[in-house]
Amino acid sequence: DGKGSFRQSGFVTVQVFVPKDRAGLTSLDALVNVVKRAFRGQRAVGDGCGIIFRRVRMNEQGPDERFYGANVLADFEYDEEL
């Protein structure tokens, strides 16, 4: 039928910040794990769109005066039909 497809790829970044207090690092770890689980092992999001997530990882940001922070990154790819 002359239609083709091409592969799209990129990455998603989710930033997580928590107050810099006694519970801060524990809370940060818990929230980062929630985000990581949302992407790990996902082969499709939505009905038939075929997004694949890979290399889910965390990049901790140094604390500033008030917050601890971390970025959760996940590479993705999908095939787009023309």
C-alpha positions as CSV (number, residue, x, y, z in Angstrom):
1,D,0.0,0.0,0.0
2,G,3.1,2.3,-0.1
3,K,2.9,3.1,3.6
4,G,6.0,3.0,5.7
5,S,7.1,3.6,9.2
6,F,10.0,5.1,11.0
7,R,11.4,4.8,14.5
8,Q,11.1,7.7,16.9
9,S,13.3,7.8,20.0
10,G,14.1,10.1,22.9
11,F,14.1,10.2,26.7
12,V,11.8,11.2,29.4
13,T,13.0,13.0,32.5
14,V,10.9,13.2,35.7
15,Q,12.3,15.6,38.4
16,V,11.6,14.7,42.0
17,F,12.2,17.2,44.9
18,V,11.6,16.8,48.6
19,P,12.2,19.2,51.5
20,K,15.7,19.0,53.0
21,D,14.8,17.7,56.5
22,R,15.4,14.5,58.5
23,A,13.0,12.4,56.4
24,G,14.1,14.0,53.1
25,L,16.5,11.4,51.7
26,T,14.2,8.5,52.7
27,S,11.2,10.2,51.0
28,L,13.3,11.0,47.9
29,D,14.3,7.3,47.6
30,A,10.7,6.1,48.0
31,L,9.4,8.6,45.3
32,V,12.2,7.8,42.9
33,N,11.4,4.1,43.2
34,V,7.7,4.8,42.4
35,V,8.7,6.7,39.2
36,K,11.2,4.0,38.2
37,R,8.6,1.2,38.6
38,A,6.2,3.2,36.4
39,F,8.6,2.8,33.5
40,R,10.4,-0.5,34.1
41,G,9.3,-3.3,31.9
42,Q,6.7,-1.2,30.1
43,R,6.2,-2.3,26.5
44,A,3.2,-0.3,25.6
45,V,1.4,2.7,26.9
46,G,-2.1,3.3,25.6
47,D,-4.0,1.2,23.1
48,G,-1.5,-0.2,20.5
49,C,0.9,2.7,20.5
50,G,3.9,0.4,21.1
51,I,6.2,2.7,23.2
52,I,9.1,0.8,24.7
53,F,11.0,2.2,27.7
54,R,14.6,1.2,28.3
55,R,17.5,2.1,30.6
56,V,15.5,3.5,33.5
57,R,18.0,5.3,35.8
58,M,18.3,7.9,38.5
59,N,20.6,10.9,38.5
60,E,20.8,12.4,42.0
61,Q,21.0,16.2,42.2
62,G,23.0,17.8,45.0
63,P,21.0,19.4,47.8
64,D,20.4,23.1,47.7
65,E,19.5,25.2,50.7
66,R,16.0,23.8,51.0
67,F,15.5,20.7,48.8
68,Y,17.0,17.3,47.9
69,G,16.4,16.4,44.2
70,A,16.8,13.6,41.7
71,N,16.0,13.0,38.1
72,V,14.6,9.7,36.8
73,L,15.4,9.2,33.1
74,A,14.0,6.6,30.8
75,D,14.9,6.1,27.1
76,F,12.0,5.3,24.8
77,E,11.3,4.4,21.2
78,Y,8.3,3.6,19.1
79,D,7.5,3.0,15.4
80,E,5.4,5.6,13.7
81,E,3.3,4.7,10.7
82,L,3.2,7.1,7.8
